[in-house]
Amino acid sequence: MLMMYLNLVDTPEEKSKFKQLYDKYRNLMFFCAKEILKDDGLAEDAVQEALIKLTKYLKKINEVECHKTKHFIVIIVESASKDIYRREKRQKSISWEEIGENYDFPQAERVKAVSELTDVERAIMEMPGVYRKIFRMKYVWGYSNQEIGELLGIRQSALRQRIARGKKILQDILDEMEVDTHG
């Protein structure tokens, strides 16, 4: 199976990086997909879709073993899992509770202790998951709106609206925390 994905990348460096990513994160990807889909076969499909998407973004990944890469991969597999869920939902009815709509990266996997976070990072962690993911991808990891839209499977107009709403939510959280953002 790995050979199929390696045929999707061009250079030997990218092939090596992809193999390392595959070896390091494949089990995590399957775990995340299964948490959402509750089915081994569908989870495997989600991992395959996510790996194919991943081949398009190898140049954006600098380090294989870092929190940024790990979170990015989780976001890709969550998006693929939710796409599969939506396709399956058209065929049969499953409740949102079963999909784990609010599934987020496990607390034990957090990168820093809360005491090490900046005020803005803490505020971003307080945001609802849909906005938190977009803000991480855009403002922390530097992905363009087009890339985020492709990865999450949302239209640009919807993405712009989420960014605008997210900024308002973030400002409200920072105001509650009494963080001066105007000075």
VOPAVEX-323252 format. One record per atom (N, C-alpha, C, O): residue number from 1; atom name; y, x, z. Coordinates in steps of 0.05 Angstrom, whole numbers. Layout:
% residues N
<NUM 'CA' <Y X Z>>
...
END
This chain:
% residues 183
<1 'N' <-24 16 0>>
<1 'CA' <0 0 0>>
<1 'C' <25 17 0>>
<1 'O' <45 11 -14>>
<2 'N' <25 39 15>>
<2 'CA' <48 57 16>>
<2 'C' <55 67 -11>>
<2 'O' <79 70 -17>>
<3 'N' <36 73 -28>>
<3 'CA' <41 84 -55>>
<3 'C' <57 65 -71>>
<3 'O' <74 73 -87>>
<4 'N' <53 39 -68>>
<4 'CA' <68 19 -83>>
<4 'C' <98 22 -77>>
<4 'O' <115 21 -95>>
<5 'N' <104 25 -51>>
<5 'CA' <132 27 -43>>
<5 'C' <144 54 -52>>
<5 'O' <167 55 -60>>
<6 'N' <128 75 -51>>
<6 'CA' <138 101 -59>>
<6 'C' <145 101 -89>>
<6 'O' <162 117 -97>>
<7 'N' <133 84 -105>>
<7 'CA' <139 82 -133>>
<7 'C' <167 70 -138>>
<7 'O' <178 71 -160>>
<8 'N' <178 56 -117>>
<8 'CA' <204 43 -119>>
<8 'C' <227 62 -114>>
<8 'O' <250 55 -119>>
<9 'N' <221 86 -104>>
<9 'CA' <243 106 -98>>
<9 'C' <241 129 -118>>
<9 'O' <220 135 -129>>
<10 'N' <264 142 -122>>
<10 'CA' <266 161 -143>>
<10 'C' <260 190 -136>>
<10 'O' <242 203 -148>>
<11 'N' <274 200 -116>>
<11 'CA' <272 229 -110>>
<11 'C' <251 235 -90>>
<11 'O' <242 218 -74>>
<12 'N' <241 260 -89>>
<12 'CA' <222 268 -69>>
<12 'C' <233 266 -41>>
<12 'O' <218 260 -22>>
<13 'N' <259 271 -37>>
<13 'CA' <271 268 -11>>
<13 'C' <270 239 -1>>
<13 'O' <264 234 22>>
<14 'N' <276 220 -19>>
<14 'CA' <275 192 -12>>
<14 'C' <246 183 -6>>
<14 'O' <241 168 12>>
<15 'N' <227 194 -22>>
<15 'CA' <199 187 -17>>
<15 'C' <191 197 11>>
<15 'O' <177 183 26>>
<16 'N' <199 221 18>>
<16 'CA' <193 232 44>>
<16 'C' <205 215 66>>
<16 'O' <192 209 86>>
<17 'N' <231 209 63>>
<17 'CA' <245 192 83>>
<17 'C' <232 165 86>>
<17 'O' <228 155 108>>
<18 'N' <224 153 63>>
<18 'CA' <212 126 64>>
<18 'C' <185 128 79>>
<18 'O' <178 111 95>>
<19 'N' <169 149 73>>
<19 'CA' <143 152 86>>
<19 'C' <147 155 116>>
<19 'O' <132 143 132>>
<20 'N' <167 170 124>>
<20 'CA' <173 173 153>>
<20 'C' <181 147 166>>
<20 'O' <171 140 187>>
<21 'N' <198 132 152>>
<21 'CA' <206 105 162>>
<21 'C' <182 87 164>>
<21 'O' <179 72 183>>
<22 'N' <166 87 144>>
<22 'CA' <142 70 143>>
<22 'C' <124 76 166>>
<22 'O' <115 58 181>>
<23 'N' <118 102 170>>
<23 'CA' <100 111 192>>
<23 'C' <112 104 219>>
<23 'O' <98 96 237>>
<24 'N' <138 108 222>>
<24 'CA' <151 104 248>>
<24 'C' <155 75 256>>
<24 'O' <152 67 279>>
<25 'N' <163 58 236>>
<25 'CA' <172 31 243>>
<25 'C' <154 8 233>>
<25 'O' <160 -15 239>>
<26 'N' <133 13 219>>
<26 'CA' <117 -8 208>>
<26 'C' <106 -27 230>>
<26 'O' <107 -51 227>>
<27 'N' <96 -16 251>>
<27 'CA' <86 -33 273>>
<27 'C' <108 -49 286>>
<27 'O' <103 -72 293>>
<28 'N' <131 -37 290>>
<28 'CA' <153 -52 302>>
<28 'C' <161 -75 283>>
<28 'O' <167 -97 292>>
<29 'N' <162 -70 257>>
<29 'CA' <169 -90 238>>
<29 'C' <149 -114 239>>
<29 'O' <157 -137 239>>
<30 'N' <124 -107 241>>
<30 'CA' <104 -128 243>>
<30 'C' <107 -144 268>>
<30 'O' <105 -169 268>>
<31 'N' <112 -130 291>>
<31 'CA' <116 -144 316>>
<31 'C' <139 -163 315>>
<31 'O' <137 -186 323>>
<32 'N' <162 -154 304>>
<32 'CA' <186 -171 302>>
<32 'C' <180 -195 284>>
<32 'O' <188 -218 290>>
<33 'N' <167 -191 261>>
<33 'CA' <161 -213 243>>
<33 'C' <142 -233 256>>
<33 'O' <146 -257 252>>
<34 'N' <123 -223 270>>
<34 'CA' <103 -241 283>>
<34 'C' <117 -257 305>>
<34 'O' <109 -280 309>>
<35 'N' <136 -245 319>>
<35 'CA' <150 -260 340>>
<35 'C' <164 -284 328>>
<35 'O' <166 -305 341>>
<36 'N' <174 -281 304>>
<36 'CA' <189 -303 291>>
<36 'C' <170 -322 278>>
<36 'O' <173 -347 281>>
<37 'N' <150 -312 263>>
<37 'CA' <133 -329 246>>
<37 'C' <108 -339 259>>
<37 'O' <96 -359 250>>
<38 'N' <99 -326 280>>
<38 'CA' <75 -334 295>>
<38 'C' <50 -335 278>>
<38 'O' <31 -350 284>>
<39 'N' <49 -319 257>>
<39 'CA' <26 -319 238>>
<39 'C' <23 -291 227>>
<39 'O' <42 -280 215>>
<40 'N' <-1 -279 229>>
<40 'CA' <-5 -252 219>>
<40 'C' <0 -249 189>>
<40 'O' <13 -230 180>>
<41 'N' <-10 -268 173>>
<41 'CA' <-7 -266 144>>
<41 'C' <22 -268 136>>
<41 'O' <31 -253 119>>
<42 'N' <37 -287 148>>
<42 'CA' <65 -290 141>>
<42 'C' <81 -266 151>>
<42 'O' <100 -257 138>>
<43 'N' <74 -255 174>>
<43 'CA' <87 -232 185>>
<43 'C' <83 -208 166>>
<43 'O' <102 -193 161>>
<44 'N' <59 -205 155>>
<44 'CA' <54 -184 136>>
<44 'C' <71 -187 111>>
<44 'O' <81 -167 100>>
<45 'N' <74 -212 102>>
<45 'CA' <91 -217 78>>
<45 'C' <120 -209 84>>
<45 'O' <133 -198 67>>
<46 'N' <129 -216 108>>
<46 'CA' <157 -209 116>>
<46 'C' <161 -179 116>>
<46 'O' <181 -169 108>>
<47 'N' <141 -164 127>>
<47 'CA' <143 -135 128>>
<47 'C' <144 -124 100>>
<47 'O' <160 -106 94>>
<48 'N' <128 -135 82>>
<48 'CA' <128 -125 54>>
<48 'C' <155 -130 41>>
<48 'O' <166 -112 28>>
<49 'N' <166 -154 45>>
<49 'CA' <193 -160 34>>
<49 'C' <214 -141 45>>
<49 'O' <231 -132 31>>
<50 'N' <212 -137 71>>
<50 'CA' <232 -119 85>>
<50 'C' <229 -90 74>>
<50 'O' <250 -77 70>>
<51 'N' <205 -81 70>>
<51 'CA' <201 -54 60>>
<51 'C' <212 -51 32>>
<51 'O' <224 -30 25>>
<52 'N' <209 -71 16>>
<52 'CA' <221 -70 -11>>
<52 'C' <251 -69 -10>>
<52 'O' <264 -54 -24>>
<53 'N' <263 -85 8>>
<53 'CA' <292 -84 12>>
<53 'C' <301 -57 22>>
<53 'O' <321 -46 13>>
<54 'N' <285 -46 40>>
<54 'CA' <292 -20 51>>
<54 'C' <294 2 30>>
<54 'O' <310 20 33>>
<55 'N' <278 1 9>>
<55 'CA' <278 22 -11>>
<55 'C' <306 23 -25>>
<55 'O' <314 44 -35>>
<56 'N' <321 1 -25>>
<56 'CA' <347 0 -38>>
<56 'C' <369 13 -21>>
<56 'O' <390 20 -31>>
<57 'N' <363 17 5>>
<57 'CA' <384 27 24>>
<57 'C' <377 54 36>>
<57 'O' <388 61 57>>
<58 'N' <359 69 24>>
<58 'CA' <351 94 36>>
<58 'C' <374 114 38>>
<58 'O' <375 130 57>>
<59 'N' <392 114 19>>
<59 'CA' <415 132 19>>
<59 'C' <433 128 43>>
<59 'O' <447 146 51>>
<60 'N' <433 103 53>>
<60 'CA' <451 97 76>>
<60 'C' <438 106 103>>
<60 'O' <452 106 123>>
<61 'N' <413 113 103>>
<61 'CA' <399 120 127>>
<61 'C' <400 151 130>>
<61 'O' <389 165 113>>
<62 'N' <414 160 150>>
<62 'CA' <417 189 154>>
<62 'C' <394 201 170>>
<62 'O' <383 222 163>>
<63 'N' <387 187 192>>
<63 'CA' <366 197 210>>
<63 'C' <344 176 212>>
<63 'O' <350 152 214>>
<64 'N' <319 185 212>>
<64 'CA' <297 167 214>>
<64 'C' <294 157 243>>
<64 'O' <290 133 248>>
<65 'N' <296 175 262>>
<65 'CA' <292 168 290>>
<65 'C' <318 166 305>>
<65 'O' <326 183 320>>
<66 'N' <332 143 300>>
<66 'CA' <356 138 316>>
<66 'C' <359 108 319>>
<66 'O' <347 92 305>>
<67 'N' <375 100 339>>
<67 'CA' <378 72 345>>
<67 'C' <390 57 322>>
<67 'O' <383 34 318>>
<68 'N' <408 69 308>>
<68 'CA' <421 55 285>>
<68 'C' <400 47 264>>
<68 'O' <400 25 254>>
<69 'N' <382 66 258>>
<69 'CA' <361 60 238>>
<69 'C' <342 39 249>>
<69 'O' <335 21 234>>
<70 'N' <335 41 274>>
<70 'CA' <316 22 286>>
<70 'C' <328 -6 285>>
<70 'O' <314 -25 278>>
<71 'N' <353 -9 293>>
<71 'CA' <366 -35 293>>
<71 'C' <369 -46 264>>
<71 'O' <365 -70 259>>
<72 'N' <376 -29 246>>
<72 'CA' <378 -36 218>>
<72 'C' <352 -47 207>>
<72 'O' <352 -68 193>>
<73 'N' <330 -34 213>>
<73 'CA' <304 -42 203>>
<73 'C' <296 -69 216>>
<73 'O' <285 -86 203>>
<74 'N' <303 -73 241>>
<74 'CA' <297 -98 255>>
<74 'C' <313 -121 241>>
<74 'O' <302 -142 237>>
<75 'N' <338 -116 235>>
<75 'CA' <354 -136 222>>
<75 'C' <342 -144 194>>
<75 'O' <341 -167 187>>
<76 'N' <333 -124 179>>
<76 'CA' <321 -129 153>>
<76 'C' <296 -146 156>>
<76 'O' <293 -166 142>>
<77 'N' <279 -139 175>>
<77 'CA' <253 -154 178>>
<77 'C' <259 -182 189>>
<77 'O' <245 -201 182>>
<78 'N' <278 -185 207>>
<78 'CA' <285 -211 217>>
<78 'C' <295 -229 194>>
<78 'O' <287 -252 192>>
<79 'N' <312 -218 177>>
<79 'CA' <322 -233 154>>
<79 'C' <299 -242 136>>
<79 'O' <298 -265 127>>
<80 'N' <281 -223 130>>
<80 'CA' <258 -230 113>>
<80 'C' <241 -251 126>>
<80 'O' <231 -270 113>>
<81 'N' <237 -249 152>>
<81 'CA' <221 -268 167>>
<81 'C' <233 -296 166>>
<81 'O' <219 -316 162>>
<82 'N' <259 -297 170>>
<82 'CA' <273 -323 169>>
<82 'C' <272 -336 142>>
<82 'O' <271 -360 139>>
<83 'N' <274 -319 121>>
<83 'CA' <272 -329 93>>
<83 'C' <244 -341 89>>
<83 'O' <242 -363 78>>
<84 'N' <224 -328 98>>
<84 'CA' <197 -338 95>>
<84 'C' <194 -364 112>>
<84 'O' <181 -383 103>>
<85 'N' <205 -364 135>>
<85 'CA' <204 -388 152>>
<85 'C' <216 -412 137>>
<85 'O' <205 -434 137>>
<86 'N' <239 -407 125>>
<86 'CA' <253 -429 111>>
<86 'C' <236 -439 87>>
<86 'O' <234 -463 83>>
<87 'N' <223 -421 73>>
<87 'CA' <205 -429 51>>
<87 'C' <182 -445 61>>
<87 'O' <174 -465 50>>
<88 'N' <170 -435 83>>
<88 'CA' <147 -450 95>>
<88 'C' <156 -477 107>>
<88 'O' <140 -496 106>>
<89 'N' <180 -478 117>>
<89 'CA' <190 -503 129>>
<89 'C' <191 -525 108>>
<89 'O' <186 -548 114>>
<90 'N' <197 -518 84>>
<90 'CA' <198 -538 63>>
<90 'C' <170 -550 58>>
<90 'O' <168 -572 49>>
<91 'N' <150 -534 64>>
<91 'CA' <122 -543 59>>
<91 'C' <110 -556 84>>
<91 'O' <93 -574 81>>
<92 'N' <118 -548 107>>
<92 'CA' <108 -561 132>>
<92 'C' <130 -559 153>>
<92 'O' <149 -544 151>>
<93 'N' <127 -575 174>>
<93 'CA' <148 -577 194>>
<93 'C' <140 -560 219>>
<93 'O' <119 -564 231>>
<94 'N' <158 -541 226>>
<94 'CA' <154 -525 250>>
<94 'C' <181 -527 265>>
<94 'O' <202 -526 253>>
<95 'N' <180 -529 291>>
<95 'CA' <205 -532 307>>
<95 'C' <220 -505 308>>
<95 'O' <207 -483 306>>
<96 'N' <246 -506 312>>
<96 'CA' <262 -481 314>>
<96 'C' <254 -466 339>>
<96 'O' <256 -441 340>>
<97 'N' <244 -479 359>>
<97 'CA' <235 -465 383>>
<97 'C' <211 -446 376>>
<97 'O' <209 -424 387>>
<98 'N' <194 -455 358>>
<98 'CA' <171 -439 351>>
<98 'C' <179 -414 335>>
<98 'O' <167 -393 337>>
<99 'N' <201 -416 320>>
<99 'CA' <209 -393 304>>
<99 'C' <224 -373 322>>
<99 'O' <225 -349 315>>
<100 'N' <234 -381 344>>
<100 'CA' <249 -363 361>>
<100 'C' <276 -356 348>>
<100 'O' <283 -333 345>>
<101 'N' <291 -377 340>>
<101 'CA' <316 -373 326>>
<101 'C' <335 -354 341>>
<101 'O' <350 -339 329>>
<102 'N' <333 -354 367>>
<102 'CA' <351 -336 382>>
<102 'C' <338 -309 388>>
<102 'O' <347 -294 406>>
<103 'N' <316 -303 374>>
<103 'CA' <303 -277 379>>
<103 'C' <323 -255 374>>
<103 'O' <337 -254 355>>
<104 'N' <323 -237 393>>
<104 'CA' <340 -213 390>>
<104 'C' <325 -189 398>>
<104 'O' <303 -191 410>>
<105 'N' <335 -166 392>>
<105 'CA' <321 -141 398>>
<105 'C' <315 -141 428>>
<105 'O' <333 -147 444>>
<106 'N' <291 -134 436>>
<106 'CA' <283 -135 465>>
<106 'C' <302 -119 482>>
<106 'O' <311 -97 475>>
<107 'N' <309 -129 506>>
<107 'CA' <327 -116 524>>
<107 'C' <319 -87 531>>
<107 'O' <336 -70 533>>
<108 'N' <293 -83 534>>
<108 'CA' <283 -56 541>>
<108 'C' <289 -36 519>>
<108 'O' <289 -12 525>>
<109 'N' <295 -45 495>>
<109 'CA' <300 -27 473>>
<109 'C' <330 -21 469>>
<109 'O' <337 -7 450>>
<110 'N' <347 -31 487>>
<110 'CA' <376 -26 484>>
<110 'C' <381 4 484>>
<110 'O' <367 20 497>>
<111 'N' <401 12 468>>
<111 'CA' <406 40 464>>
<111 'C' <419 54 488>>
<111 'O' <410 75 496>>
<112 'N' <439 42 499>>
<112 'CA' <453 54 522>>
<112 'C' <451 35 546>>
<112 'O' <448 11 542>>
<113 'N' <454 46 569>>
<113 'CA' <458 29 592>>
<113 'C' <485 15 590>>
<113 'O' <503 26 578>>
<114 'N' <487 -9 600>>
<114 'CA' <512 -24 598>>
<114 'C' <535 -9 609>>
<114 'O' <557 -10 598>>
<115 'N' <531 7 630>>
<115 'CA' <552 23 642>>
<115 'C' <563 44 623>>
<115 'O' <586 54 627>>
<116 'N' <548 52 602>>
<116 'CA' <556 72 583>>
<116 'C' <571 61 559>>
<116 'O' <582 76 543>>
<117 'N' <572 34 557>>
<117 'CA' <585 21 534>>
<117 'C' <615 20 537>>
<117 'O' <625 18 559>>
<118 'N' <629 20 514>>
<118 'CA' <658 16 515>>
<118 'C' <662 -14 519>>
<118 'O' <644 -30 517>>
<119 'N' <687 -21 525>>
<119 'CA' <694 -50 529>>
<119 'C' <687 -66 503>>
<119 'O' <677 -88 505>>
<120 'N' <694 -54 480>>
<120 'CA' <689 -69 455>>
<120 'C' <659 -72 450>>
<120 'O' <650 -93 442>>
<121 'N' <643 -51 456>>
<121 'CA' <614 -52 453>>
<121 'C' <602 -74 472>>
<121 'O' <585 -89 464>>
<122 'N' <612 -75 496>>
<122 'CA' <603 -95 515>>
<122 'C' <610 -123 505>>
<122 'O' <594 -142 506>>
<123 'N' <634 -126 494>>
<123 'CA' <643 -151 483>>
<123 'C' <626 -160 459>>
<123 'O' <619 -183 457>>
<124 'N' <619 -141 442>>
<124 'CA' <602 -147 419>>
<124 'C' <575 -156 429>>
<124 'O' <563 -174 417>>
<125 'N' <565 -144 450>>
<125 'CA' <538 -152 460>>
<125 'C' <539 -181 471>>
<125 'O' <519 -194 473>>
<126 'N' <563 -190 479>>
<126 'CA' <566 -217 490>>
<126 'C' <567 -238 468>>
<126 'O' <564 -262 473>>
<127 'N' <572 -229 443>>
<127 'CA' <575 -248 421>>
<127 'C' <548 -261 414>>
<127 'O' <527 -249 419>>
<128 'N' <549 -285 403>>
<128 'CA' <524 -298 394>>
<128 'C' <511 -279 373>>
<128 'O' <524 -265 358>>
<129 'N' <484 -280 372>>
<129 'CA' <469 -262 355>>
<129 'C' <477 -260 327>>
<129 'O' <477 -238 316>>
<130 'N' <483 -282 313>>
<130 'CA' <490 -281 285>>
<130 'C' <515 -265 280>>
<130 'O' <516 -250 261>>
<131 'N' <535 -267 298>>
<131 'CA' <559 -251 295>>
<131 'C' <555 -222 303>>
<131 'O' <565 -204 290>>
<132 'N' <539 -218 324>>
<132 'CA' <533 -191 334>>
<132 'C' <521 -175 312>>
<132 'O' <528 -151 308>>
<133 'N' <501 -186 298>>
<133 'CA' <488 -171 276>>
<133 'C' <507 -163 254>>
<133 'O' <508 -140 245>>
<134 'N' <524 -182 246>>
<134 'CA' <543 -177 225>>
<134 'C' <563 -156 233>>
<134 'O' <570 -138 218>>
<135 'N' <573 -158 258>>
<135 'CA' <593 -138 268>>
<135 'C' <580 -111 270>>
<135 'O' <594 -91 263>>
<136 'N' <556 -108 279>>
<136 'CA' <543 -82 280>>
<136 'C' <541 -70 252>>
<136 'O' <547 -47 247>>
<137 'N' <531 -87 233>>
<137 'CA' <527 -77 206>>
<137 'C' <553 -69 193>>
<137 'O' <555 -48 179>>
<138 'N' <574 -85 197>>
<138 'CA' <600 -80 183>>
<138 'C' <616 -58 197>>
<138 'O' <625 -39 185>>
<139 'N' <621 -61 223>>
<139 'CA' <640 -44 237>>
<139 'C' <628 -20 251>>
<139 'O' <641 0 255>>
<140 'N' <602 -21 257>>
<140 'CA' <590 2 270>>
<140 'C' <575 19 249>>
<140 'O' <577 44 250>>
<141 'N' <561 6 231>>
<141 'CA' <545 21 212>>
<141 'C' <557 24 185>>
<141 'O' <548 40 168>>
<142 'N' <579 10 179>>
<142 'CA' <594 14 155>>
<142 'C' <584 1 130>>
<142 'O' <591 11 108>>
<143 'N' <568 -19 132>>
<143 'CA' <558 -33 108>>
<143 'C' <579 -51 96>>
<143 'O' <596 -62 111>>
<144 'N' <580 -53 69>>
<144 'CA' <599 -70 56>>
<144 'C' <591 -99 59>>
<144 'O' <568 -106 66>>
<145 'N' <610 -117 54>>
<145 'CA' <603 -146 55>>
<145 'C' <581 -153 35>>
<145 'O' <564 -169 42>>
<146 'N' <582 -141 12>>
<146 'CA' <561 -147 -8>>
<146 'C' <533 -138 2>>
<146 'O' <514 -153 -1>>
<147 'N' <532 -114 14>>
<147 'CA' <506 -105 24>>
<147 'C' <496 -123 47>>
<147 'O' <473 -129 48>>
<148 'N' <514 -130 65>>
<148 'CA' <507 -148 87>>
<148 'C' <497 -175 77>>
<148 'O' <476 -185 86>>
<149 'N' <511 -186 58>>
<149 'CA' <503 -211 46>>
<149 'C' <475 -209 34>>
<149 'O' <459 -227 37>>
<150 'N' <470 -188 19>>
<150 'CA' <443 -184 7>>
<150 'C' <422 -181 28>>
<150 'O' <400 -193 26>>
<151 'N' <427 -165 48>>
<151 'CA' <407 -160 69>>
<151 'C' <401 -185 86>>
<151 'O' <378 -190 92>>
<152 'N' <421 -200 92>>
<152 'CA' <417 -224 108>>
<152 'C' <412 -249 92>>
<152 'O' <406 -271 103>>
<153 'N' <415 -247 66>>
<153 'CA' <410 -270 48>>
<153 'C' <431 -292 51>>
<153 'O' <424 -316 51>>
<154 'N' <456 -284 54>>
<154 'CA' <477 -304 56>>
<154 'C' <499 -299 35>>
<154 'O' <503 -277 26>>
<155 'N' <512 -321 26>>
<155 'CA' <534 -319 6>>
<155 'C' <558 -304 18>>
<155 'O' <561 -304 43>>
<156 'N' <574 -293 1>>
<156 'CA' <598 -278 9>>
<156 'C' <618 -296 24>>
<156 'O' <630 -288 43>>
<157 'N' <621 -321 14>>
<157 'CA' <639 -340 27>>
<157 'C' <630 -346 56>>
<157 'O' <646 -347 74>>
<158 'N' <604 -349 60>>
<158 'CA' <593 -354 87>>
<158 'C' <597 -330 104>>
<158 'O' <603 -332 128>>
<159 'N' <593 -306 93>>
<159 'CA' <596 -281 108>>
<159 'C' <625 -278 117>>
<159 'O' <630 -271 140>>
<160 'N' <644 -282 98>>
<160 'CA' <672 -280 106>>
<160 'C' <679 -299 128>>
<160 'O' <695 -292 146>>
<161 'N' <669 -323 127>>
<161 'CA' <674 -343 147>>
<161 'C' <662 -334 174>>
<161 'O' <675 -337 195>>
<162 'N' <638 -323 174>>
<162 'CA' <626 -313 199>>
<162 'C' <642 -290 210>>
<162 'O' <645 -287 235>>
<163 'N' <652 -272 193>>
<163 'CA' <668 -250 203>>
<163 'C' <694 -260 216>>
<163 'O' <701 -251 237>>
<164 'N' <707 -279 203>>
<164 'CA' <731 -291 215>>
<164 'C' <726 -304 241>>
<164 'O' <741 -300 261>>
<165 'N' <704 -320 243>>
<165 'CA' <697 -333 268>>
<165 'C' <690 -312 289>>
<165 'O' <697 -315 312>>
<166 'N' <675 -292 280>>
<166 'CA' <667 -271 298>>
<166 'C' <691 -256 310>>
<166 'O' <690 -249 334>>
<167 'N' <711 -251 294>>
<167 'CA' <735 -238 304>>
<167 'C' <748 -254 326>>
<167 'O' <758 -244 346>>
<168 'N' <749 -281 321>>
<168 'CA' <761 -299 341>>
<168 'C' <745 -298 367>>
<168 'O' <756 -297 389>>
<169 'N' <719 -300 364>>
<169 'CA' <701 -299 387>>
<169 'C' <704 -273 402>>
<169 'O' <706 -273 427>>
<170 'N' <704 -251 387>>
<170 'CA' <707 -224 400>>
<170 'C' <734 -222 415>>
<170 'O' <735 -212 437>>
<171 'N' <755 -232 402>>
<171 'CA' <782 -231 415>>
<171 'C' <781 -248 441>>
<171 'O' <792 -239 461>>
<172 'N' <769 -271 440>>
<172 'CA' <767 -288 464>>
<172 'C' <751 -274 486>>
<172 'O' <759 -275 510>>
<173 'N' <729 -261 479>>
<173 'CA' <713 -246 499>>
<173 'C' <730 -223 511>>
<173 'O' <730 -219 535>>
<174 'N' <744 -208 494>>
<174 'CA' <760 -186 503>>
<174 'C' <783 -196 521>>
<174 'O' <790 -184 541>>
<175 'N' <794 -219 514>>
<175 'CA' <815 -231 531>>
<175 'C' <804 -239 559>>
<175 'O' <817 -234 579>>
<176 'N' <780 -250 559>>
<176 'CA' <767 -257 584>>
<176 'C' <762 -232 601>>
<176 'O' <763 -233 626>>
<177 'N' <755 -210 588>>
<177 'CA' <750 -185 602>>
<177 'C' <776 -171 609>>
<177 'O' <775 -150 622>>
<178 'N' <798 -183 601>>
<178 'CA' <825 -172 606>>
<178 'C' <828 -144 594>>
<178 'O' <840 -126 606>>
<179 'N' <818 -141 569>>
<179 'CA' <822 -116 555>>
<179 'C' <846 -119 537>>
<179 'O' <848 -139 521>>
<180 'N' <864 -100 539>>
<180 'CA' <889 -102 522>>
<180 'C' <882 -92 494>>
<180 'O' <875 -68 490>>
<181 'N' <884 -110 475>>
<181 'CA' <878 -103 447>>
<181 'C' <903 -102 430>>
<181 'O' <902 -97 406>>
<182 'N' <926 -106 442>>
<182 'CA' <951 -107 427>>
<182 'C' <968 -83 431>>
<182 'O' <989 -81 420>>
<183 'N' <959 -64 447>>
<183 'CA' <976 -41 454>>
<183 'C' <968 -16 444>>
<183 'O' <981 4 448>>
END
